[in-house]
Amino acid sequence: MPKMKTHRGAAKRFKMTGTGKVKRGQAMTSHILTKKSPKRKRQLRANLLVAKSDEKRIKRLLLKS
């Protein structure tokens, strides 16, 4: 059986932390930014952890990346 490949789309969107949790960026940050306040845009820059319910699925896509 061939090796599993890393899902390249997921690899660009998610990063593993040292403790094995998964970090993600936030949505709503790429366009239509004029109506959003500076405070809101600043808060959207922060990375969040992926929900526990999604973590297993994303780790399978990332494999060892």
C-alpha positions, -999 to 999 in steps of 0.1 A, spaced: 0 0 0 14 34 -9 22 61 16 -6 85 26 0 120 12 -5 152 32 -36 171 22 -19 202 7 -50 224 12 -52 215 49 -14 220 53 -17 256 41 -46 263 65 -36 246 97 -5 243 119 3 218 146 15 232 180 43 215 200 17 199 223 -2 184 194 -31 208 192 -41 224 159 -40 261 152 -61 279 125 -65 314 112 -98 333 113 -122 339 85 -135 374 74 -101 389 70 -94 390 32 -119 415 17 -148 439 25 -127 453 53 -138 489 50 -169 484 71 -151 465 98 -137 485 127 -99 486 134 -106 468 167 -125 440 150 -98 436 123 -71 435 150 -89 408 169 -94 387 138 -56 386 133 -53 363 163 -50 325 156 -73 301 174 -73 265 183 -94 241 163 -124 226 181 -119 192 198 -146 176 176 -127 186 144 -91 179 156 -90 142 148 -101 147 112 -76 175 106 -47 156 121 -55 127 97 -53 152 67 -20 166 80 -4 133 89 32 141 98 34 177 84 
